[in-house]
Amino acid sequence: MMKDIELKSIHNSRSFVLLFALMIVLLFAQSYKPKSKEISAQEILGNPMYPAFSYGGYRGKTRDEVPSVKDLEEDMKILAAMGVKLLRTYNTQQYAHTANLLKAIRNLKDEDPNFEMYLMLGTWIECEGAWTNNADHTKGNSDNNTAEIETAITMAKENPDIVKMIAVGNEAMVKWAVNYFVTPNVILDWVTYLQELKKQGKLPRDLWITSSDNYESWGGGAENYKTDDLTALINAVDFVSLHTYPFHDSHYNPSFWAVPEEQEDLLELEKIEMAMVRAKNYAKSQYKGALDYMTSLGVNKPIHIGETGWATIASTSYGPTGSRAADEYKGKLYYEAMREWTDSAGMTCFYFEAFDEQWKDAGDPNGSENHFGLINLQGQAKYALWDMVEEGTFKGLSRNGQPITKTYDGNEDLLISQLVPPKSLSEIGLQQTSNINNNRNAGDLVTETTYLVLTDPKMANSNMNFTYPSAPLKLNVWEGTCEMFLSLEGELTITTGTGDWWGAALEIQSKGENLSNYNKGTLFFDIKGDTESTFQIGFQTGVFSDGNQVNNGITFGPKSKFSLSGNWKTFSIPISDLSKNGNLSDVTALLYVLGENSFDGKTISLKNIYFTKG
């Protein structure tokens, strides 16, 4: 009997131990969340399971209003709900934004080890004397650039599970960033420095290094970007982060954007849809330009889209009175087209951007730079994300206390009723000349008697010894300060600016033209207009960014030797009167016009522009 009692007691004890152990296992199972696996940049980039966005969480009208960690956690939850797992930032230490973002991601990972959000850490690189009149573009701003890079190094070392890439500079090499751009040697030095730290084991070896820049900066466009330093940089980076913006070029180079003659009879929505196909193909052509250049160097490295996007509101150049590009319908089509293309091509696309930011153009609430986000400042998802709202993607999430709802109150008919298709090609004119001499290389000496810039056909059909430029001439309105229109018939019309200054030029899209033989020659042009402004007209030599640009011109105006009337008048100006000691072997703009005073927003028209040897 005693033995039976002892056996029963032992059995009950074992049962109790097993039950207790089972309870421990269950409690542990409920609380345990396995850590997400380590993943490298190489595994992330080009993987459609890791959608990417360019990200700025600023909500105020100045970047001094840095979003809090809580604000950024809010954004991360919204983006994670969308499936986003990779973000690109822009600087490390100028503002506390990136430091707060890392804290926000860390907090969310602590709450849920399966939470995934990775960063391409951007560093802001600028030239010595940036934002002053004494900029040296061949050197970097040592204090700022060093602080940016060293902060990036610290962030990458402390957060190897989050920071997977570092981008040295944001549009730091493209030459239209006249206030701060640097030549490729500056970027190369920092890329080399970071790559050496990887070799030494002072940075993770699978941390990828790049620079995030305009397609031309990567050799996809103008010849003057294609330098030995750029070649060395392409060899030094782990991948190329390329920017392409058909949206901006709908204003600056709208020949791809305008409705061609054969599509003018389409319905308005059909015109818009065809325009967005052209926009996608335009982006692909810029990518291909950079790819072809890299291939020509014998280099084989991944190219990913570091930035592209489409604004949905614009007050001037891209709105109803401009290129008509900005609206949510076109934005949705572009977003979907770029995702489809890059996913199928095995490329990452850092789409610009997740949320609207109003600091970018604080003086103009409707400025296009404020409206590239897919979610606006009122917490409304734009048309591209309406399906996600309907599917409940954002259920329980909010931004600034506002739940994520649809723009237009979800009224698609209202949205579509406000759409405007692009103008036809005949309405917008040409953005570059088409008559070129393919038999002469850029920089070769021009030997013909007459050099035709813009002329009527009868001049070219005459028996004179003539030639055309060795490359197309692009209409370049300097910093959007005026308007420039080239008709299909070859008449150039300039609407003068009304701001602090204005200027524009016909710039050759190659090395400068060698017109040394024309030093004793003459510039001819027909001109008329109604402006009472005083302005310069002539040709340019050298390159602004190289510090050797010279405006070789004369002054037109009511109180000048040369003046306008409402009727066409032919002028013949000796080159000796125009030249200001410019280098005629490097003529980079065959015509420039620059306002001097009394800006009134009226017009100047030019035609039959040509040079003769004398």
Phi and psi in degrees as a GROMACS rama.xvg file:
@    title "Ramachandran Plot"
@    xaxis  label "Phi"
@    yaxis  label "Psi"
@TYPE xy
-60.9672  -40.5482  MET-2
-63.0866  -39.9763  LYS-3
-62.1182  -41.5825  ASP-4
-63.67  -41.6854  ILE-5
-63.6247  -43.576  GLU-6
-62.557  -41.1218  LEU-7
-64.7673  -38.7018  LYS-8
-65.4184  -43.0884  SER-9
-61.9286  -42.8671  ILE-10
-60.8684  -44.0056  HIS-11
-64.4225  -37.9967  ASN-12
-64.0102  -43.9262  SER-13
-62.9523  -40.539  ARG-14
-61.2978  -42.412  SER-15
-62.8434  -43.6369  PHE-16
-62.7552  -44.1177  VAL-17
-64.0003  -40.8499  LEU-18
-64.5598  -41.4789  LEU-19
-64.5203  -41.9191  PHE-20
-64.1133  -39.6819  ALA-21
-63.644  -39.7894  LEU-22
-63.3033  -41.1973  MET-23
-61.5587  -45.2452  ILE-24
-60.5654  -43.8565  VAL-25
-64.3942  -44.0975  LEU-26
-62.252  -41.2255  LEU-27
-66.0578  -39.4759  PHE-28
-64.8039  -36.4879  ALA-29
-69.0273  -35.6326  GLN-30
-90.3281  -22.5894  SER-31
-79.9824  131.444  TYR-32
-129.469  116.4  LYS-33
-64.0431  143.098  PRO-34
-69.1122  143.149  LYS-35
-66.5166  148.079  SER-36
-70.6642  152.286  LYS-37
-69.5862  139.754  GLU-38
-139.505  144.064  ILE-39
-99.7965  166.172  SER-40
-57.7224  -40.4633  ALA-41
-61.4202  -35.1462  GLN-42
-77.5841  -27.1337  GLU-43
-81.1438  -49.8505  ILE-44
-66.8605  131.869  LEU-45
83.7459  0.480807  GLY-46
-96.7233  113.087  ASN-47
-64.0151  -10.7293  PRO-48
-78.9257  -3.53489  MET-49
-125.642  68.5289  TYR-50
-58.3727  145.32  PRO-51
-124.223  149.773  ALA-52
-136.358  148.963  PHE-53
-78.7424  137.416  SER-54
-133.974  130.472  TYR-55
-138.141  126.911  GLY-56
-97.7831  13.4066  GLY-57
-65.9881  136.109  TYR-58
-117.038  -18.5605  ARG-59
-92.263  -173.991  GLY-60
-90.2021  3.30463  LYS-61
-146.568  150.307  THR-62
-74.1008  -7.68668  ARG-63
-66.9599  -21.6224  ASP-64
-85.9372  76.4841  GLU-65
-72.0651  130.543  VAL-66
-63.7302  143.23  PRO-67
-74.7324  167.652  SER-68
-59.2303  -40.601  VAL-69
-62.3873  -42.8564  LYS-70
-57.1089  -45.131  ASP-71
-71.28  -34.267  LEU-72
-60.4412  -39.815  GLU-73
-58.3529  -47.0944  GLU-74
-64.934  -40.817  ASP-75
-62.7117  -37.119  MET-76
-66.7978  -38.2157  LYS-77
-65.162  -46.5307  ILE-78
-66.4095  -40.2198  LEU-79
-62.1542  -37.8329  ALA-80
-62.5426  -31.2117  ALA-81
-78.0586  -6.93  MET-82
92.765  3.63933  GLY-83
-72.2636  135.733  VAL-84
-132.868  0.966446  LYS-85
-142.291  129.461  LEU-86
-126.452  151.58  LEU-87
-115.655  130.694  ARG-88
-109.344  -178.926  THR-89
-123.123  -24.9077  TYR-90
-154.464  168.948  ASN-91
-113.152  -39.5415  THR-92
-128.833  -7.44647  GLN-93
-65.4255  -33.4603  GLN-94
-136.434  161.721  TYR-95
-83.7188  6.83589  ALA-96
-56.4978  -51.5229  HIS-97
-68.9965  -38.08  THR-98
-60.7966  -43.4706  ALA-99
-66.1293  -36.2438  ASN-100
-63.9761  -42.2909  LEU-101
-62.1713  -39.9408  LEU-102
-63.6669  -41.1944  LYS-103
-62.8076  -45.8983  ALA-104
-64.576  -41.0654  ILE-105
-61.2121  -43.5412  ARG-106
-58.8863  -43.9883  ASN-107
-68.8839  -33.9783  LEU-108
-69.8509  -34.1015  LYS-109
-66.3422  -37.6455  ASP-110
-69.5114  -37.5058  GLU-111
-144.201  100.515  ASP-112
-58.1597  -16.0512  PRO-113
-84.1018  -6.56524  ASN-114
-65.8174  130.016  PHE-115
-119.882  123.513  GLU-116
-155.127  119.369  MET-117
-113.566  160.848  TYR-118
-126.086  140.008  LEU-119
-98.4278  107.547  MET-120
-78.6132  115.584  LEU-121
-87.2413  141.816  GLY-122
-119.396  138.024  THR-123
-88.7572  119.299  TRP-124
-116.924  133.285  ILE-125
-141.156  166.875  GLU-126
-82.6142  166.163  CYS-127
-65.2746  131.549  GLU-128
74.4703  22.3953  GLY-129
-56.5712  143.436  ALA-130
68.5853  18.1886  TRP-131
-127.708  177.317  THR-132
-83.8252  1.12346  ASN-133
-115.967  34.3668  ASN-134
-66.6807  134.488  ALA-135
-115.095  101.57  ASP-136
-74.7511  -9.84179  HIS-137
-87.3232  -6.91383  THR-138
-126.459  154.55  LYS-139
-96.0141  159.323  GLY-140
-74.1828  98.1757  ASN-141
-57.0969  -46.9795  SER-142
-62.9362  -52.7795  ASP-143
-64.2798  -49.6244  ASN-144
-64.9228  -40.555  ASN-145
-63.194  -43.9477  THR-146
-62.1371  -40.699  ALA-147
-63.355  -46.8862  GLU-148
-69.3496  -44.2101  ILE-149
-65.5355  -35.1068  GLU-150
-66.7714  -39.5673  THR-151
-61.4334  -40.6683  ALA-152
-61.0623  -46.9658  ILE-153
-60.8419  -45.1081  THR-154
-63.067  -40.6758  MET-155
-67.8984  -39.0709  ALA-156
-69.3146  -36.6263  LYS-157
-81.4  -19.3287  GLU-158
-132.972  56.4  ASN-159
-65.7054  -20.679  PRO-160
-81.3911  -8.28508  ASP-161
-115.473  -49.8779  ILE-162
-82.7027  114.57  VAL-163
-113.326  -15.1233  LYS-164
-148.01  152.606  MET-165
-126.375  129.889  ILE-166
-105.837  120.729  ALA-167
-86.5339  96.3096  VAL-168
94.0385  147.895  GLY-169
-124.138  112.747  ASN-170
45.3921  45.6316  GLU-171
-88.0594  -17.7568  ALA-172
-104.36  -15.6731  MET-173
-71.8564  132.576  VAL-174
-78.3277  -10.9627  LYS-175
-77.5866  -7.87691  TRP-176
-83.3181  64.4789  ALA-177
-62.14  -22.9631  VAL-178
-80.7169  -17.4095  ASN-179
-149.478  -4.35535  TYR-180
-63.727  156.258  PHE-181
-123.968  155.862  VAL-182
-77.8632  158.43  THR-183
-57.9534  -24.3177  PRO-184
-60.6439  -32.2044  ASN-185
-66.9218  -45.0436  VAL-186
-65.7629  -41.7968  ILE-187
-58.7565  -42.1221  LEU-188
-58.7974  -42.8996  ASP-189
-73.804  -37.3814  TRP-190
-62.266  -44.1044  VAL-191
-61.1774  -41.3035  THR-192
-60.0676  -46.7327  TYR-193
-67.4794  -39.3838  LEU-194
-64.5825  -35.2887  GLN-195
-67.5161  -38.7784  GLU-196
-61.9725  -35.6045  LEU-197
-63.6787  -44.7093  LYS-198
-61.3955  -35.5244  LYS-199
-80.4081  -3.20732  GLN-200
78.951  13.1711  GLY-201
-90.7553  -6.5306  LYS-202
-137.838  152.263  LEU-203
-55.68  135.54  PRO-204
-68.0194  -23.8531  ARG-205
-94.5123  11.7784  ASP-206
-77.3918  121.925  LEU-207
-94.7694  142.097  TRP-208
-115.561  137.851  ILE-209
-151.505  -174.35  THR-210
-131.992  141.672  SER-211
-107.215  111.52  SER-212
-151.303  167.398  ASP-213
-57.1579  149.313  ASN-214
-57.725  -33.445  TYR-215
-66.5342  -34.2977  GLU-216
-63.8257  -20.4383  SER-217
-99.5321  16.8876  TRP-218
86.8482  12.0261  GLY-219
-87.8073  4.28365  GLY-220
-142.382  -116.267  GLY-221
-60.5344  146.048  ALA-222
-65.0543  -29.6641  GLU-223
-70.0011  -7.27582  ASN-224
-85.304  -19.2317  TYR-225
-85.65  84.4193  LYS-226
-115.37  168.096  THR-227
-62.443  -36.821  ASP-228
-65.3832  -36.7083  ASP-229
-65.2445  -41.5369  LEU-230
-57.9404  -45.2101  THR-231
-63.166  -37.4416  ALA-232
-66.4946  -44.1518  LEU-233
-59.3545  -37.5405  ILE-234
-70.744  -26.2998  ASN-235
-84.9429  -31.8372  ALA-236
-76.9275  160.341  VAL-237
-83.1118  -26.3553  ASP-238
-160.181  164.192  PHE-239
-100.284  128.716  VAL-240
-106.78  106.3  SER-241
-109.39  135.28  LEU-242
-102.521  138.716  HIS-243
-142.913  132.958  THR-244
-135.551  79.5048  TYR-245
-55.7204  -30.3961  PRO-246
-56.7631  -51.376  PHE-247
-64.2234  -37.9808  HIS-248
-75.1539  -9.14174  ASP-249
-62.5779  -20.705  SER-250
-99.8382  -47.1276  HIS-251
-81.7261  -23.4021  TYR-252
-148.648  64.717  ASN-253
-80.6251  7.30363  PRO-254
-61.3803  -32.6514  SER-255
-73.5578  -24.9562  PHE-256
-87.7904  -33.304  TRP-257
-65.8548  152.618  ALA-258
-73.6455  118.712  VAL-259
-69.9023  161.324  PRO-260
-55.7068  -39.4914  GLU-261
-71.8154  -8.7286  GLU-262
-111.014  5.71088  GLN-263
-66.582  -21.0711  GLU-264
-92.3542  1.5379  ASP-265
-70.2197  159.862  LEU-266
-65.7965  158.826  LEU-267
-59.5122  -44.7934  GLU-268
-63.2081  -36.1786  LEU-269
-66.3249  -38.7553  GLU-270
-61.8066  -42.137  LYS-271
-64.9672  -45.5817  ILE-272
-63.9772  -38.6252  GLU-273
-68.5032  -34.7631  MET-274
-64.2401  -37.1439  ALA-275
-73.2387  -28.7138  MET-276
-64.3984  -42.0212  VAL-277
-65.0696  -36.7717  ARG-278
-62.929  -44.374  ALA-279
-61.2774  -44.9568  LYS-280
-66.1441  -31.5824  ASN-281
-64.9032  -44.2504  TYR-282
-61.4139  -42.2578  ALA-283
-62.8194  -35.0991  LYS-284
-68.8464  -34.1406  SER-285
-70.7109  -39.9335  GLN-286
-58.5686  -45.499  TYR-287
-65.0273  -35.2028  LYS-288
-59.8662  -44.4435  GLY-289
-68.3319  -40.7735  ALA-290
-61.7562  -44.5283  LEU-291
-62.6686  -39.8944  ASP-292
-65.9337  -44.2805  TYR-293
-61.4372  -41.4561  MET-294
-63.2596  -38.1227  THR-295
-63.7043  -22.7149  SER-296
-86.3759  -4.36662  LEU-297
77.9894  22.5065  GLY-298
-105.757  137.715  VAL-299
-127.032  96.7469  ASN-300
-135.55  155.435  LYS-301
-65.1744  143.804  PRO-302
-116.495  128.593  ILE-303
-123.976  153.31  HIS-304
-82.0382  106.605  ILE-305
-76.8639  -22.1555  GLY-306
-167.22  133.086  GLU-307
-162.721  156.06  THR-308
-177.161  -178.385  GLY-309
-147.268  117.212  TRP-310
-74.3167  150.933  ALA-311
-109.108  -10.8491  THR-312
-138.69  141.099  ILE-313
-154.625  142.21  ALA-314
-94.9764  -23.9567  SER-315
-129.106  -97.7356  THR-316
-57.3901  -28.5888  SER-317
-113.511  4.52432  TYR-318
-92.798  -162.692  GLY-319
-57.7201  -31.1393  PRO-320
-91.1604  -5.29528  THR-321
-108.409  -126.443  GLY-322
-80.4779  -10.4039  SER-323
64.546  29.7464  ARG-324
-83.8845  -30.7336  ALA-325
-83.6208  111.43  ALA-326
-169.267  167.312  ASP-327
-73.903  -27.8532  GLU-328
-66.9989  -48.183  TYR-329
-65.3792  -37.014  LYS-330
-60.6322  -41.1561  GLY-331
-63.8565  -45.5229  LYS-332
-62.3667  -40.196  LEU-333
-68.6636  -43.8249  TYR-334
-57.8644  -47.8982  TYR-335
-66.9194  -39.1522  GLU-336
-65.566  -41.7105  ALA-337
-69.7198  -38.3945  MET-338
-63.9454  -43.7067  ARG-339
-63.9725  -45.3906  GLU-340
-64.0035  -51.9115  TRP-341
-69.483  -36.7439  THR-342
-62.0411  -45.9813  ASP-343
-69.5535  -25.8125  SER-344
-89.6711  0.0554011  ALA-345
70.2615  36.9244  GLY-346
-119.329  150.004  MET-347
-89.8651  142.666  THR-348
-124.754  109.591  CYS-349
-80.6222  91.9415  PHE-350
-72.3671  136.078  TYR-351
-103.863  111.599  PHE-352
-149.248  179.524  GLU-353
-72.9063  -49.5915  ALA-354
-128.336  145.041  PHE-355
-58.7549  146.91  ASP-356
-132.906  124.789  GLU-357
-91.8493  -3.64367  GLN-358
-75.5629  -20.0706  TRP-359
-65.0754  -33.5619  LYS-360
-141.027  67.977  ASP-361
-62.2348  -25.7963  ALA-362
-79.5822  -12.6264  GLY-363
-136.054  99.8928  ASP-364
-55.2334  -28.3573  PRO-365
-96.668  8.85307  ASN-366
-59.9233  136.869  GLY-367
-58.8373  -33.3414  SER-368
-62.5202  -21.0021  GLU-369
-81.1704  -6.68397  ASN-370
-130.679  37.1007  HIS-371
-90.4025  -8.63965  PHE-372
-71.1583  159.648  GLY-373
-90.7553  -11.147  LEU-374
-130.373  131.518  ILE-375
-88.1237  -178.604  ASN-376
-73.4451  -10.9014  LEU-377
-93.4029  8.57574  GLN-378
75.5308  20.9107  GLY-379
-98.911  129.324  GLN-380
-76.5638  130.041  ALA-381
-75.9473  172.629  LYS-382
-50.2574  -35.9195  TYR-383
-60.555  -23.5637  ALA-384
-112.306  8.46288  LEU-385
-56.9816  -39.4618  TRP-386
-60.3245  -37.7846  ASP-387
-65.3069  -37.0331  MET-388
-62.1502  -45.3124  VAL-389
-63.4965  -34.4943  GLU-390
-80.2823  -4.60745  GLU-391
83.057  16.9541  GLY-392
-55.364  -37.5891  THR-393
-101.371  15.2613  PHE-394
-58.9066  128.121  LYS-395
82.8035  -2.2305  GLY-396
-103.804  152.571  LEU-397
-150.615  166.336  SER-398
-135.483  122.986  ARG-399
55.9179  35.4568  ASN-400
78.0269  5.0515  GLY-401
-108.933  123.823  GLN-402
-64.5141  155.035  PRO-403
-80.4595  111.216  ILE-404
-119.559  -174.537  THR-405
-93.8869  146.728  LYS-406
-66.85  161.909  THR-407
58.6024  18.3833  TYR-408
53.3798  26.7208  ASP-409
76.0262  12.179  GLY-410
-86.8104  95.5444  ASN-411
-66.5485  -36.2365  GLU-412
-62.3164  -39.2869  ASP-413
-66.0971  -43.184  LEU-414
-59.4129  -47.1383  LEU-415
-68.7325  -32.3218  ILE-416
-64.7743  -19.533  SER-417
-97.5179  3.06909  GLN-418
-76.5773  146.951  LEU-419
-132.399  127.137  VAL-420
-74.4019  164.928  PRO-421
-61.4644  161.431  PRO-422
-70.977  162.742  LYS-423
-77.0072  162.093  SER-424
-59.8024  -36.2946  LEU-425
-68.4177  -24.7811  SER-426
-80.3955  -34.3721  GLU-427
-92.3831  -15.0339  ILE-428
75.7371  -170.193  GLY-429
-96.5501  153.353  LEU-430
-111.206  -3.59988  GLN-431
-156.956  156.655  GLN-432
-77.644  155.458  THR-433
-111.875  -16.3012  SER-434
-83.193  112.556  ASN-435
-135.319  159.585  ILE-436
-101.63  101.628  ASN-437
-75.8783  -7.66591  ASN-438
-90.7238  -0.434476  ASN-439
-121.655  134.153  ARG-440
-81.0083  150.165  ASN-441
-57.7922  132.542  ALA-442
92.7118  -12.9568  GLY-443
-69.4578  149.605  ASP-444
-63.9783  130.572  LEU-445
-83.4968  121.855  VAL-446
-107.22  -15.7604  THR-447
-67.4325  162.543  GLU-448
-73.0054  -36.6676  THR-449
-128.521  134.959  THR-450
-115.988  110.437  TYR-451
-90.9305  127.105  LEU-452
-101.076  -66.701  VAL-453
-133.081  112.639  LEU-454
-142.559  160.659  THR-455
-77.8972  157.319  ASP-456
-58.3331  -29.2063  PRO-457
-63.5051  -27.347  LYS-458
-67.9363  -43.8089  MET-459
-69.2619  -24.8591  ALA-460
-86.7108  -4.14587  ASN-461
-76.6637  178.542  SER-462
-88.8189  8.09435  ASN-463
-72.0156  157.336  MET-464
-84.3358  98.209  ASN-465
-126.103  165.672  PHE-466
-147.752  168.496  THR-467
-114.705  169.75  TYR-468
-57.8994  156.259  PRO-469
-80.3425  -4.25307  SER-470
-155.099  162.945  ALA-471
-59.8745  150.952  PRO-472
-100.664  123.294  LEU-473
-95.0735  137.097  LYS-474
-75.2242  113.43  LEU-475
-118.18  107.725  ASN-476
-85.6776  118.002  VAL-477
-69.8414  112.975  TRP-478
52.3979  33.0415  GLU-479
65.4778  26.0279  GLY-480
-82.4373  -11.6464  THR-481
-153.997  -168.615  CYS-482
-125.531  147.619  GLU-483
-139.884  128.965  MET-484
-134.311  126.908  PHE-485
-113.775  113.458  LEU-486
-73.3864  162.584  SER-487
-62.9308  -20.234  LEU-488
-88.968  -0.285255  GLU-489
90.9376  18.9826  GLY-490
-97.9698  127.494  GLU-491
-100.051  124.439  LEU-492
-121.186  129.295  THR-493
-117.011  126.387  ILE-494
-96.8552  114.735  THR-495
-64.2899  153.21  THR-496
-75.1829  170.536  GLY-497
-126.899  7.26687  THR-498
-91.1479  -146.187  GLY-499
-74.4552  -25.6487  ASP-500
-163.594  167.267  TRP-501
-155.199  156.912  TRP-502
-172.953  159.314  GLY-503
-161.157  163.236  ALA-504
-155.211  159.186  ALA-505
-99.1694  100.687  LEU-506
-101.693  135.073  GLU-507
-75.8948  134.246  ILE-508
-91.0108  56.4565  GLN-509
-167.882  -166.359  SER-510
-60.7047  161.237  LYS-511
-61.1572  148.523  GLY-512
-78.177  139.389  GLU-513
-93.0872  97.731  ASN-514
-108.312  34.1095  LEU-515
-58.4682  -32.3611  SER-516
-69.2348  -8.33295  ASN-517
-102.757  13.6777  TYR-518
-64.8951  -20.9864  ASN-519
-109.485  18.4561  LYS-520
-95.2788  -155.538  GLY-521
-142.826  143.323  THR-522
-101.537  125.207  LEU-523
-110.005  145.027  PHE-524
-162.762  151.429  PHE-525
-99.0683  138.664  ASP-526
-145.812  147.14  ILE-527
-152.633  170.286  LYS-528
168.219  170.378  GLY-529
-117.399  3.10623  ASP-530
-71.1087  146.656  THR-531
-105.588  12.0509  GLU-532
-69.7742  157.404  SER-533
-100.669  133.195  THR-534
-148.781  157.584  PHE-535
-92.5069  151.376  GLN-536
-144.154  139.451  ILE-537
168.786  -145.891  GLY-538
-130.377  158.856  PHE-539
-112.932  144.542  GLN-540
-120.946  153.955  THR-541
75.904  -176.997  GLY-542
-126.18  131.122  VAL-543
-55.9029  -45.9853  PHE-544
-68.7013  -20.6628  SER-545
-89.5445  -4.16354  ASP-546
78.2148  12.2202  GLY-547
-121.86  18.7267  ASN-548
-74.2918  136.487  GLN-549
-128.599  130.266  VAL-550
-88.3325  110.682  ASN-551
-100.729  94.1012  ASN-552
-149.603  178.729  GLY-553
-124.648  169.014  ILE-554
-106.786  130.355  THR-555
-105.325  145.315  PHE-556
166.247  166.474  GLY-557
-56.9339  -30.8937  PRO-558
-107.738  15.6613  LYS-559
-103.982  170.985  SER-560
-63.1083  -31.4757  LYS-561
-111.814  133.422  PHE-562
-141.128  162.861  SER-563
-96.2171  162.296  LEU-564
-142.917  177.633  SER-565
-79.5774  -3.01143  GLY-566
-113.582  153.204  ASN-567
-62.8937  137.504  TRP-568
-140.586  136.569  LYS-569
-92.8355  131.961  THR-570
-117.838  143.198  PHE-571
-126.902  111.912  SER-572
-111.843  119.008  ILE-573
-58.3198  139.391  PRO-574
-58.3765  -33.669  ILE-575
-63.2622  -28.8562  SER-576
-77.9453  -27.8333  ASP-577
-83.6857  -39.34  LEU-578
-67.258  131.466  SER-579
-113.846  46.4819  LYS-580
67.3359  28.4107  ASN-581
-75.2385  160.685  GLY-582
-89.3814  103.062  ASN-583
-68.7113  -9.67504  LEU-584
-82.9719  -0.402426  SER-585
-140.345  62.1398  ASP-586
-84.5637  112.014  VAL-587
-101.577  -20.6893  THR-588
-133.56  118.209  ALA-589
-74.6928  -13.9781  LEU-590
-156.56  134.908  LEU-591
-134.393  152.648  TYR-592
-134.444  127.9  VAL-593
-135.451  120.987  LEU-594
-66.2392  141.93  GLY-595
-110.493  -47.153  GLU-596
-162.99  174.55  ASN-597
56.8121  46.5171  SER-598
-67.4886  129.475  PHE-599
-132.09  1.78985  ASP-600
72.1002  19.2844  GLY-601
-99.0376  -170.291  LYS-602
-114.117  155.807  THR-603
-131.893  131.352  ILE-604
-121.101  141.8  SER-605
-136.069  148.187  LEU-606
-157.696  172.324  LYS-607
49.6148  58.2629  ASN-608
-97.7422  123.34  ILE-609
-159.488  159.476  TYR-610
-110.709  146.165  PHE-611
-125.685  155.682  THR-612
-75.3147  -18.134  LYS-613
